Amino acid sequence: MDSLHIEQITPELTWRLRRNELYPNETLPAMEMEEDQHGIHFGGFMDNKLVAVVSLFQNGTDFQFRKFAVAADMQGKGIGRDLLQYIIDFAKAEGGTRIWCNARDSAVGFYQKSGFNSTGELFERKGVNYEIMEKMLSKI
């Protein structure tokens, strides 16, 4: 298998994978977030096919990532782990001191393996349970 290639992409390129993996019952236009224009969006490519997406938002030295999705047929191959490490390194390089996300219940273990800690903040949105996970970043 070829290696993962990660690059910055436009917000629109994230929408199909966002919908397919995170919100299968929604329409494609519903995937646009107002804040998309203020974020940095990354895509992971294998064989020139977009297989993973994530959107990163900066607020001072805090970075939040949202809408992290890996194509179902590519999960379990380390793609999510590699993309997550890429945005952690990006946030560090940009002076970030903390990176965080609203983790779905089903993804908490994944984030813990990458050094994220639970904040104990839990909430539910549209029938999905979330936990806020964070990782403190050291300077490079």
C-alpha positions in Angstrom: 0.0 0.0 0.0 1.2 3.5 -0.8 1.9 5.9 2.0 -0.4 8.6 3.2 0.1 12.0 1.6 -1.4 14.9 3.7 -2.0 18.4 2.3 -4.1 21.5 3.0 -7.4 21.4 1.1 -10.4 23.7 0.6 -13.4 23.3 3.0 -15.6 22.0 0.2 -13.4 19.0 -0.3 -14.1 17.9 3.2 -17.9 17.8 2.9 -18.4 14.4 1.1 -16.3 12.5 3.6 -17.7 14.4 6.5 -21.2 13.4 5.4 -20.5 9.8 4.4 -18.7 8.9 7.7 -20.1 11.3 10.3 -23.6 12.3 9.2 -24.9 9.8 6.6 -28.5 11.0 6.9 -27.7 14.6 6.1 -27.4 16.3 2.7 -24.1 17.4 1.3 -24.9 21.1 1.5 -25.6 20.6 5.3 -21.9 19.8 5.8 -20.8 23.4 5.4 -20.0 25.1 8.7 -20.1 28.8 9.0 -16.6 28.7 10.6 -15.1 26.7 7.7 -13.8 29.9 6.1 -11.8 30.5 9.3 -10.3 27.1 9.5 -7.4 25.2 8.0 -8.5 21.9 6.4 -6.4 18.9 5.8 -6.9 15.9 3.6 -5.1 12.6 3.6 -4.7 10.9 0.2 -3.8 7.4 -0.8 -3.3 6.7 -4.5 -4.6 10.2 -5.2 -7.9 9.4 -3.5 -9.1 11.5 -0.5 -9.5 9.1 2.4 -9.4 11.3 5.5 -10.3 14.8 6.4 -10.0 17.1 9.4 -10.7 20.8 10.0 -8.5 22.8 12.4 -9.4 26.1 14.1 -7.0 28.4 16.0 -8.0 30.6 18.9 -4.8 32.1 20.3 -2.6 29.2 21.3 -5.6 26.9 21.5 -6.3 24.6 18.5 -9.6 22.7 18.1 -10.1 20.1 15.4 -13.5 19.1 14.1 -15.1 16.9 11.6 -12.3 14.3 11.7 -13.3 11.5 9.3 -11.6 8.5 7.7 -13.3 6.6 4.9 -14.8 3.4 6.3 -12.8 1.1 4.0 -9.6 2.7 5.2 -10.1 2.7 8.9 -7.8 0.6 11.1 -4.8 1.2 8.8 -3.2 4.0 10.8 -4.5 6.7 8.6 -6.4 8.5 11.3 -3.4 8.2 13.7 -1.0 9.7 11.1 -3.4 12.6 10.2 -3.9 13.3 13.9 -0.1 13.4 14.5 0.2 15.7 11.5 -2.2 18.3 12.9 -0.6 18.0 16.4 2.8 18.8 14.8 1.2 21.6 12.7 -0.4 23.2 15.9 3.0 23.0 17.7 4.8 24.6 14.8 2.2 27.4 14.9 2.9 28.1 18.6 0.0 26.0 20.0 -0.1 25.0 23.6 -3.2 22.9 23.6 -5.1 20.9 21.0 -8.6 19.6 21.7 -11.7 18.1 20.2 -15.3 17.0 20.9 -14.7 13.2 20.8 -17.6 10.9 20.0 -17.9 8.1 22.6 -16.8 5.6 20.0 -13.5 7.6 19.4 -12.4 8.3 23.0 -10.0 5.3 23.1 -8.4 6.4 19.8 -7.6 9.8 21.2 -6.3 8.4 24.5 -3.8 6.2 22.5 -2.5 9.5 21.0 -2.0 11.1 24.4 -5.2 13.0 24.8 -6.8 13.3 28.2 -10.4 13.5 29.2 -11.6 16.9 30.6 -14.6 15.2 32.2 -16.9 17.5 30.1 -19.6 15.4 28.5 -22.5 16.4 26.3 -24.9 15.1 23.7 -25.8 16.5 20.3 -28.3 15.1 17.9 -28.3 11.7 19.7 -24.5 11.4 19.8 -22.6 11.4 23.0 -19.3 13.5 23.1 -16.5 14.0 25.5 -14.1 16.9 25.3 -10.5 15.5 25.0 -7.4 17.6 25.1 -3.6 17.3 24.7 -1.2 19.9 26.1 1.5 20.7 23.5 5.2 21.3 24.3 7.2 23.7 22.3 9.3 22.3 19.5 
